[in-house]
Amino acid sequence: MAAVAVLSIAPLWIEPASSAKPLQLDFLPPYASSWLAWATKAAVLLAMLASIRIYVKFHPDVAMPAIGLCMALAGAMIVIHWVHVDANPSARDWQKMVYTCILNHSPFTPHVFRPLPYGFTRLLEWVTRDWTFSCLAYRWFFSFWFLLASYQFARLWLSPGLSHIVTVTLGALYYCSVKTYYGQLTDPMSHWLFVMALVYVVEDEWIPLGVALVIGILAKETAILILPAYWACWRRKGWPAFGRTVILGALCAVSFLVVRLPYGWGLQYQQINGTEGSMLWANLRILKPCFPHLARCFIIFIPFIIYAWREIDVRLKILCLTVVPLVLVSNFCFGWIHEARNYMPLVPVLATSALFAFPRGNCSQLASTAPRGTACSA
């Protein structure tokens, strides 16, 4: 996570400072040599695959079928995104406009407050000189990590078979999640960091959690909503848990402000998420036609969760009762209720909880007594 942060911030700091015309940064011209163009693309892909190989080496508990499934699903998600979003000329023009605004540090809310995804994509463009390829590679890479993090989250309680269902569910919901937006770059990296933070909450790994929250807020401020869940999960530890929560809250505040202060940050809604005022009443007026989005992302899981409530691990219960409603309310107030992509990081929590209704694949008792950081066995 720290490496991703450094690699993402570097282009946004170095390029404006070194440019003779810092407010006129644009897309980089392609290589004159087609051989060099393909070689740089191959190098980017090999570097991404190498990072996955290194991860597998140091995490032998993650089976190769899970890696292969996540890679394949991430590829399918990129195809879906290309067909239903990127192929739209209006969406492509909007994506380019936002991208150049971020590079030039223009006050384009809310995405100027979410710099890391754009910085990472710019890094890839530095290497390949191909913006389209850079966007595709970025989406695939972080979609993979999002799916893998979701699988690991489920494996804290479930068997490998049921954990695969969680990742497949994310793939199945992906089309409806990108149906009503123009393709900003925030989501893949933001979703990965959000789920990683949930893993660290459950394991009470508060230092990695702090890293995930600080970096996650620089990708999307929604990550700050995980903080109350940490206190709720570990409040019985008393003052140590309270002190850690305060420290995490301070880190979140610094991360939240560091990209807003240069733009005259205030408490106005438009400075937080680009809206002119509370979106609550506007969303209530369109609630009925948006009901299918809520049904797919929330309601479909509720009967199973209610049925298995007594069997669900207490940490999962707390996440269901804190993070899920907080994200829903946040989207009601600061976004559009039909933007189902904002609910995708909640699917691992809801799907994992719902799968407790299938006890043969459930090993929550082992997970609750195992050392931190270990997944349950089949």
TORZAKE-159248 format. One record per residue (C-alpha): chain; x negated, y, z negated. Coordinates in nm, 3 decimals, decimal comma, padded with zeros to 5 digits. Each point is the difference from the previous one (the first is absolute). Layout:
BEGIN
+--------+---------+---------+---------+
! chaine !       u !       v !       w !
+--------+---------+---------+---------+
!      A !       X !       Y !       Z !
...
+--------+---------+---------+---------+
//
This chain:
BEGIN
+--------+---------+---------+---------+
! chaine !       u !       v !       w !
+--------+---------+---------+---------+
!      A !  00,000 !  00,000 !  00,000 !
!      A ! -00,283 !  00,238 ! -00,082 !
!      A ! -00,166 ! -00,076 !  00,334 !
!      A !  00,325 !  00,075 !  00,182 !
!      A !  00,027 !  00,333 ! -00,184 !
!      A ! -00,357 !  00,105 !  00,088 !
!      A !  00,035 ! -00,104 !  00,364 !
!      A !  00,332 !  00,183 !  00,029 !
!      A ! -00,104 !  00,323 ! -00,168 !
!      A ! -00,331 !  00,035 !  00,186 !
!      A !  00,142 !  00,104 !  00,342 !
!      A !  00,236 !  00,253 ! -00,157 !
!      A ! -00,287 !  00,166 ! -00,188 !
!      A ! -00,287 ! -00,031 !  00,245 !
!      A !  00,169 !  00,088 !  00,327 !
!      A !  00,152 !  00,342 ! -00,089 !
!      A ! -00,321 !  00,104 ! -00,177 !
!      A ! -00,223 ! -00,096 !  00,294 !
!      A !  00,224 !  00,127 !  00,279 !
!      A ! -00,070 !  00,335 !  00,159 !
!      A !  00,378 !  00,042 !  00,034 !
!      A !  00,140 ! -00,175 ! -00,308 !
!      A !  00,360 !  00,090 !  00,079 !
!      A ! -00,011 ! -00,146 !  00,350 !
!      A ! -00,078 ! -00,364 ! -00,064 !
!      A !  00,163 ! -00,227 !  00,254 !
!      A ! -00,017 ! -00,351 !  00,138 !
!      A ! -00,347 ! -00,120 !  00,091 !
!      A ! -00,077 ! -00,053 !  00,372 !
!      A ! -00,032 ! -00,363 !  00,110 !
!      A ! -00,334 ! -00,161 !  00,073 !
!      A ! -00,122 !  00,032 !  00,357 !
!      A ! -00,108 ! -00,364 ! -00,007 !
!      A !  00,279 ! -00,258 ! -00,009 !
!      A ! -00,247 ! -00,253 ! -00,140 !
!      A ! -00,075 !  00,228 ! -00,295 !
!      A !  00,369 !  00,062 ! -00,054 !
!      A !  00,078 ! -00,372 ! -00,026 !
!      A ! -00,312 ! -00,069 ! -00,207 !
!      A !  00,100 !  00,255 ! -00,264 !
!      A !  00,351 ! -00,142 ! -00,020 !
!      A ! -00,143 ! -00,349 ! -00,045 !
!      A ! -00,231 !  00,132 ! -00,273 !
!      A !  00,295 !  00,149 ! -00,190 !
!      A !  00,195 ! -00,324 !  00,017 !
!      A ! -00,302 ! -00,205 ! -00,106 !
!      A ! -00,060 !  00,231 ! -00,295 !
!      A !  00,363 ! -00,042 ! -00,108 !
!      A ! -00,019 ! -00,376 !  00,031 !
!      A ! -00,331 !  00,000 ! -00,190 !
!      A !  00,162 !  00,188 ! -00,289 !
!      A !  00,275 ! -00,263 ! -00,010 !
!      A ! -00,261 ! -00,278 !  00,006 !
!      A ! -00,188 !  00,161 ! -00,292 !
!      A !  00,324 !  00,028 ! -00,195 !
!      A !  00,079 ! -00,369 !  00,056 !
!      A ! -00,349 ! -00,096 ! -00,112 !
!      A !  00,043 !  00,169 ! -00,336 !
!      A !  00,364 ! -00,107 ! -00,044 !
!      A !  00,004 ! -00,377 !  00,054 !
!      A !  00,349 ! -00,019 ! -00,153 !
!      A !  00,139 !  00,161 !  00,317 !
!      A !  00,057 ! -00,285 !  00,245 !
!      A ! -00,077 !  00,038 !  00,369 !
!      A !  00,362 ! -00,073 !  00,105 !
!      A !  00,100 !  00,312 ! -00,191 !
!      A ! -00,270 !  00,203 !  00,176 !
!      A !  00,108 ! -00,131 !  00,340 !
!      A !  00,367 !  00,067 ! -00,068 !
!      A ! -00,070 !  00,357 ! -00,111 !
!      A ! -00,218 !  00,066 !  00,305 !
!      A !  00,264 ! -00,136 !  00,235 !
!      A !  00,284 !  00,190 ! -00,166 !
!      A ! -00,204 !  00,322 !  00,006 !
!      A ! -00,053 ! -00,051 !  00,373 !
!      A !  00,372 ! -00,055 !  00,054 !
!      A !  00,078 !  00,314 ! -00,199 !
!      A ! -00,232 !  00,204 !  00,224 !
!      A !  00,176 ! -00,132 !  00,311 !
!      A !  00,339 !  00,089 ! -00,148 !
!      A ! -00,127 !  00,347 ! -00,089 !
!      A ! -00,136 !  00,055 !  00,349 !
!      A !  00,320 ! -00,110 !  00,175 !
!      A !  00,247 !  00,183 ! -00,221 !
!      A ! -00,197 !  00,310 ! -00,106 !
!      A ! -00,324 !  00,067 !  00,190 !
!      A !  00,155 ! -00,059 !  00,343 !
!      A !  00,229 !  00,297 ! -00,062 !
!      A ! -00,167 !  00,307 !  00,160 !
!      A !  00,157 !  00,234 ! -00,255 !
!      A ! -00,135 ! -00,210 ! -00,285 !
!      A ! -00,346 ! -00,007 !  00,157 !
!      A ! -00,003 !  00,378 !  00,040 !
!      A !  00,109 !  00,042 ! -00,363 !
!      A ! -00,270 ! -00,239 ! -00,121 !
!      A ! -00,268 !  00,195 !  00,188 !
!      A !  00,127 !  00,330 ! -00,137 !
!      A ! -00,011 ! -00,123 ! -00,360 !
!      A ! -00,344 ! -00,155 !  00,052 !
!      A ! -00,156 !  00,321 !  00,129 !
!      A !  00,171 !  00,203 ! -00,274 !
!      A ! -00,163 ! -00,219 ! -00,265 !
!      A ! -00,342 !  00,022 !  00,168 !
!      A !  00,022 !  00,378 !  00,003 !
!      A !  00,126 !  00,016 ! -00,359 !
!      A !  00,319 !  00,168 !  00,115 !
!      A !  00,273 !  00,027 ! -00,266 !
!      A !  00,221 ! -00,266 !  00,157 !
!      A !  00,203 ! -00,137 ! -00,292 !
!      A !  00,018 ! -00,264 ! -00,124 !
!      A ! -00,267 ! -00,182 !  00,203 !
!      A ! -00,274 !  00,251 ! -00,070 !
!      A !  00,030 ! -00,121 ! -00,361 !
!      A ! -00,061 ! -00,360 !  00,116 !
!      A ! -00,342 !  00,028 !  00,167 !
!      A ! -00,161 ! -00,342 ! -00,042 !
!      A !  00,184 ! -00,189 !  00,279 !
!      A ! -00,083 !  00,274 !  00,249 !
!      A ! -00,360 !  00,016 ! -00,113 !
!      A ! -00,047 ! -00,375 !  00,044 !
!      A !  00,155 !  00,012 !  00,346 !
!      A ! -00,227 !  00,292 !  00,091 !
!      A ! -00,299 ! -00,208 ! -00,109 !
!      A !  00,107 ! -00,272 !  00,243 !
!      A !  00,043 !  00,262 !  00,270 !
!      A ! -00,356 !  00,122 ! -00,068 !
!      A ! -00,122 ! -00,349 !  00,085 !
!      A !  00,230 ! -00,096 !  00,289 !
!      A !  00,095 !  00,339 !  00,150 !
!      A !  00,346 ! -00,152 !  00,051 !
!      A !  00,281 !  00,142 ! -00,217 !
!      A !  00,258 ! -00,258 !  00,105 !
!      A ! -00,227 ! -00,293 ! -00,081 !
!      A ! -00,099 !  00,165 ! -00,330 !
!      A !  00,364 !  00,028 ! -00,104 !
!      A !  00,073 ! -00,361 !  00,093 !
!      A ! -00,311 ! -00,131 ! -00,177 !
!      A !  00,082 !  00,206 ! -00,310 !
!      A !  00,360 ! -00,127 ! -00,010 !
!      A ! -00,102 ! -00,363 !  00,044 !
!      A ! -00,280 !  00,016 ! -00,257 !
!      A !  00,204 !  00,152 ! -00,282 !
!      A !  00,316 ! -00,192 !  00,089 !
!      A ! -00,209 ! -00,313 ! -00,052 !
!      A ! -00,118 !  00,119 ! -00,343 !
!      A !  00,355 !  00,098 ! -00,094 !
!      A !  00,127 ! -00,348 !  00,088 !
!      A ! -00,290 ! -00,170 ! -00,178 !
!      A !  00,047 !  00,213 ! -00,313 !
!      A !  00,369 ! -00,094 !  00,002 !
!      A ! -00,094 ! -00,367 !  00,027 !
!      A ! -00,242 !  00,035 ! -00,293 !
!      A !  00,265 !  00,178 ! -00,203 !
!      A !  00,241 ! -00,288 !  00,055 !
!      A ! -00,271 ! -00,258 ! -00,078 !
!      A ! -00,026 !  00,135 ! -00,354 !
!      A !  00,323 ! -00,194 ! -00,061 !
!      A !  00,096 ! -00,208 !  00,302 !
!      A ! -00,135 ! -00,297 !  00,191 !
!      A ! -00,176 !  00,060 !  00,335 !
!      A !  00,309 ! -00,109 !  00,194 !
!      A !  00,234 !  00,245 ! -00,169 !
!      A ! -00,265 !  00,272 !  00,013 !
!      A ! -00,013 ! -00,038 !  00,377 !
!      A !  00,373 !  00,076 !  00,003 !
!      A ! -00,077 !  00,341 ! -00,149 !
!      A ! -00,235 !  00,092 !  00,284 !
!      A !  00,237 ! -00,140 !  00,263 !
!      A !  00,281 !  00,207 ! -00,152 !
!      A ! -00,210 !  00,312 !  00,044 !
!      A ! -00,057 ! -00,091 !  00,364 !
!      A !  00,371 ! -00,063 !  00,053 !
!      A !  00,094 !  00,339 ! -00,148 !
!      A ! -00,265 !  00,192 !  00,193 !
!      A !  00,213 !  00,082 !  00,305 !
!      A !  00,275 !  00,167 ! -00,202 !
!      A ! -00,265 !  00,184 ! -00,204 !
!      A ! -00,146 !  00,178 !  00,306 !
!      A !  00,326 !  00,046 !  00,184 !
!      A !  00,066 !  00,359 ! -00,108 !
!      A ! -00,336 !  00,177 ! -00,003 !
!      A ! -00,257 !  00,141 !  00,240 !
!      A ! -00,308 ! -00,192 ! -00,108 !
!      A ! -00,203 !  00,197 ! -00,253 !
!      A ! -00,315 ! -00,179 ! -00,119 !
!      A !  00,067 !  00,006 ! -00,373 !
!      A !  00,186 ! -00,323 ! -00,064 !
!      A ! -00,246 ! -00,289 !  00,057 !
!      A ! -00,271 !  00,133 ! -00,233 !
!      A !  00,252 !  00,138 ! -00,249 !
!      A !  00,190 ! -00,329 ! -00,022 !
!      A ! -00,318 ! -00,200 ! -00,054 !
!      A ! -00,117 !  00,224 ! -00,284 !
!      A !  00,347 !  00,002 ! -00,155 !
!      A !  00,015 ! -00,381 ! -00,020 !
!      A ! -00,359 ! -00,023 ! -00,124 !
!      A !  00,094 !  00,240 ! -00,279 !
!      A !  00,292 ! -00,228 ! -00,090 !
!      A ! -00,238 ! -00,296 ! -00,023 !
!      A ! -00,224 !  00,194 ! -00,239 !
!      A !  00,301 !  00,106 ! -00,208 !
!      A !  00,104 ! -00,361 ! -00,047 !
!      A ! -00,356 ! -00,108 ! -00,087 !
!      A ! -00,062 !  00,300 ! -00,230 !
!      A ! -00,311 !  00,089 !  00,198 !
!      A !  00,027 !  00,369 ! -00,074 !
!      A ! -00,331 !  00,116 !  00,152 !
!      A !  00,068 ! -00,151 !  00,346 !
!      A !  00,356 !  00,128 ! -00,043 !
!      A ! -00,138 !  00,351 ! -00,045 !
!      A ! -00,202 ! -00,034 !  00,321 !
!      A !  00,305 ! -00,130 !  00,188 !
!      A !  00,219 !  00,284 ! -00,128 !
!      A ! -00,251 !  00,279 !  00,072 !
!      A ! -00,066 ! -00,126 !  00,351 !
!      A !  00,363 ! -00,098 !  00,053 !
!      A !  00,124 !  00,351 ! -00,078 !
!      A ! -00,240 !  00,136 !  00,263 !
!      A !  00,176 ! -00,231 !  00,245 !
!      A !  00,352 !  00,071 ! -00,129 !
!      A !  00,112 !  00,158 ! -00,325 !
!      A !  00,260 ! -00,274 ! -00,064 !
!      A ! -00,273 ! -00,204 ! -00,169 !
!      A !  00,036 !  00,218 ! -00,309 !
!      A !  00,333 ! -00,171 ! -00,071 !
!      A ! -00,188 ! -00,314 ! -00,105 !
!      A ! -00,138 !  00,172 ! -00,310 !
!      A !  00,319 ! -00,035 ! -00,213 !
!      A !  00,004 ! -00,373 !  00,080 !
!      A ! -00,346 ! -00,044 ! -00,150 !
!      A !  00,108 !  00,158 ! -00,329 !
!      A !  00,321 ! -00,202 ! -00,003 !
!      A ! -00,188 ! -00,328 !  00,060 !
!      A ! -00,265 !  00,049 ! -00,267 !
!      A !  00,156 !  00,240 ! -00,253 !
!      A ! -00,007 ! -00,270 ! -00,269 !
!      A ! -00,378 !  00,030 ! -00,011 !
!      A !  00,058 !  00,330 ! -00,177 !
!      A ! -00,248 !  00,286 !  00,007 !
!      A ! -00,252 ! -00,161 !  00,240 !
!      A !  00,271 ! -00,037 !  00,264 !
!      A !  00,122 !  00,354 ! -00,067 !
!      A ! -00,352 !  00,142 !  00,034 !
!      A ! -00,058 ! -00,185 !  00,326 !
!      A !  00,333 !  00,126 !  00,133 !
!      A ! -00,097 !  00,358 ! -00,085 !
!      A ! -00,335 ! -00,039 !  00,175 !
!      A !  00,169 ! -00,151 !  00,306 !
!      A !  00,252 !  00,283 !  00,000 !
!      A ! -00,277 !  00,260 ! -00,006 !
!      A ! -00,176 ! -00,172 !  00,291 !
!      A !  00,326 ! -00,009 !  00,194 !
!      A !  00,056 !  00,372 ! -00,063 !
!      A ! -00,349 !  00,087 !  00,123 !
!      A !  00,045 ! -00,210 !  00,312 !
!      A !  00,342 !  00,154 !  00,062 !
!      A ! -00,128 !  00,356 ! -00,031 !
!      A ! -00,332 ! -00,030 !  00,180 !
!      A !  00,164 ! -00,002 !  00,344 !
!      A !  00,267 !  00,254 ! -00,093 !
!      A ! -00,186 !  00,279 ! -00,176 !
!      A ! -00,173 !  00,121 !  00,320 !
!      A !  00,346 !  00,051 !  00,154 !
!      A !  00,146 !  00,201 ! -00,288 !
!      A !  00,166 ! -00,292 ! -00,174 !
!      A !  00,313 !  00,074 ! -00,199 !
!      A !  00,303 ! -00,181 ! -00,135 !
!      A !  00,206 !  00,064 !  00,313 !
!      A !  00,139 ! -00,307 !  00,170 !
!      A ! -00,161 !  00,086 !  00,330 !
!      A ! -00,343 ! -00,005 ! -00,164 !
!      A !  00,064 ! -00,347 ! -00,139 !
!      A !  00,143 ! -00,183 !  00,298 !
!      A !  00,074 !  00,248 !  00,276 !
!      A !  00,370 !  00,043 ! -00,072 !
!      A !  00,175 !  00,332 ! -00,042 !
!      A !  00,195 ! -00,110 ! -00,305 !
!      A !  00,135 ! -00,307 ! -00,173 !
!      A !  00,111 ! -00,262 !  00,251 !
!      A !  00,239 ! -00,162 ! -00,247 !
!      A !  00,327 !  00,139 !  00,134 !
!      A ! -00,105 ! -00,041 !  00,360 !
!      A ! -00,079 ! -00,366 ! -00,065 !
!      A !  00,327 ! -00,059 ! -00,184 !
!      A !  00,188 !  00,127 !  00,305 !
!      A ! -00,167 ! -00,259 !  00,225 !
!      A ! -00,002 ! -00,282 ! -00,255 !
!      A !  00,265 ! -00,209 !  00,176 !
!      A ! -00,173 ! -00,029 !  00,339 !
!      A ! -00,331 ! -00,063 ! -00,180 !
!      A !  00,142 ! -00,283 ! -00,207 !
!      A ! -00,149 ! -00,272 !  00,232 !
!      A ! -00,351 !  00,132 ! -00,075 !
!      A !  00,062 ! -00,025 ! -00,374 !
!      A !  00,158 ! -00,342 !  00,042 !
!      A ! -00,306 ! -00,139 !  00,182 !
!      A ! -00,256 !  00,145 ! -00,239 !
!      A !  00,182 ! -00,021 ! -00,334 !
!      A !  00,342 ! -00,158 ! -00,019 !
!      A ! -00,093 ! -00,327 !  00,170 !
!      A ! -00,233 ! -00,082 ! -00,291 !
!      A !  00,228 !  00,102 ! -00,287 !
!      A !  00,218 ! -00,318 ! -00,027 !
!      A ! -00,311 ! -00,220 ! -00,022 !
!      A ! -00,162 !  00,231 ! -00,256 !
!      A !  00,313 ! -00,001 ! -00,216 !
!      A !  00,024 ! -00,379 !  00,023 !
!      A ! -00,366 ! -00,049 ! -00,102 !
!      A ! -00,027 !  00,293 ! -00,243 !
!      A ! -00,068 ! -00,213 ! -00,307 !
!      A ! -00,283 ! -00,180 !  00,179 !
!      A ! -00,171 !  00,308 !  00,144 !
!      A ! -00,324 !  00,107 ! -00,165 !
!      A !  00,047 !  00,305 ! -00,223 !
!      A ! -00,254 !  00,201 !  00,202 !
!      A !  00,198 ! -00,056 !  00,317 !
!      A !  00,317 !  00,102 ! -00,180 !
!      A ! -00,163 !  00,325 ! -00,105 !
!      A ! -00,114 !  00,071 !  00,356 !
!      A !  00,354 ! -00,064 !  00,124 !
!      A !  00,142 !  00,239 ! -00,259 !
!      A ! -00,258 !  00,277 !  00,039 !
!      A ! -00,180 !  00,018 !  00,335 !
!      A !  00,296 ! -00,110 !  00,214 !
!      A !  00,250 !  00,263 ! -00,124 !
!      A ! -00,269 !  00,269 ! -00,014 !
!      A ! -00,092 ! -00,051 !  00,366 !
!      A !  00,367 ! -00,008 !  00,100 !
!      A !  00,079 !  00,322 ! -00,188 !
!      A ! -00,314 !  00,164 !  00,135 !
!      A !  00,103 ! -00,079 !  00,355 !
!      A !  00,349 !  00,132 ! -00,070 !
!      A ! -00,142 !  00,330 ! -00,124 !
!      A ! -00,303 !  00,054 !  00,224 !
!      A !  00,067 ! -00,197 !  00,318 !
!      A !  00,271 ! -00,160 !  00,208 !
!      A !  00,180 ! -00,303 ! -00,137 !
!      A ! -00,007 ! -00,171 !  00,342 !
!      A ! -00,382 ! -00,003 !  00,006 !
!      A ! -00,026 ! -00,367 ! -00,091 !
!      A ! -00,380 !  00,006 !  00,044 !
!      A ! -00,019 !  00,171 ! -00,340 !
!      A !  00,148 ! -00,310 ! -00,162 !
!      A ! -00,246 ! -00,252 !  00,144 !
!      A ! -00,243 !  00,009 ! -00,299 !
!      A !  00,293 ! -00,102 ! -00,221 !
!      A !  00,072 ! -00,315 !  00,199 !
!      A ! -00,282 ! -00,203 ! -00,167 !
!      A !  00,148 !  00,081 ! -00,342 !
!      A !  00,358 ! -00,077 !  00,100 !
!      A ! -00,080 ! -00,308 !  00,211 !
!      A ! -00,230 ! -00,149 ! -00,265 !
!      A !  00,265 !  00,054 ! -00,267 !
!      A !  00,270 ! -00,153 !  00,222 !
!      A ! -00,213 ! -00,309 !  00,066 !
!      A !  00,009 ! -00,085 ! -00,371 !
!      A !  00,339 ! -00,147 !  00,091 !
!      A ! -00,194 ! -00,291 !  00,156 !
!      A ! -00,167 ! -00,164 ! -00,302 !
!      A ! -00,192 ! -00,271 !  00,187 !
!      A ! -00,237 !  00,258 !  00,142 !
!      A ! -00,004 !  00,211 ! -00,313 !
!      A ! -00,300 ! -00,018 ! -00,234 !
!      A !  00,061 !  00,313 ! -00,204 !
!      A ! -00,081 ! -00,169 ! -00,333 !
!      A ! -00,350 ! -00,083 !  00,122 !
!      A ! -00,042 !  00,351 !  00,141 !
!      A !  00,104 !  00,165 ! -00,323 !
!      A ! -00,258 ! -00,192 ! -00,204 !
!      A ! -00,285 ! -00,008 !  00,254 !
!      A ! -00,298 !  00,235 ! -00,020 !
!      A !  00,045 !  00,334 !  00,168 !
!      A ! -00,067 !  00,006 !  00,370 !
!      A !  00,084 ! -00,366 !  00,059 !
!      A !  00,288 ! -00,113 !  00,215 !
!      A !  00,217 ! -00,296 ! -00,092 !
!      A ! -00,050 ! -00,341 !  00,154 !
!      A !  00,255 ! -00,199 !  00,192 !
+--------+---------+---------+---------+
//
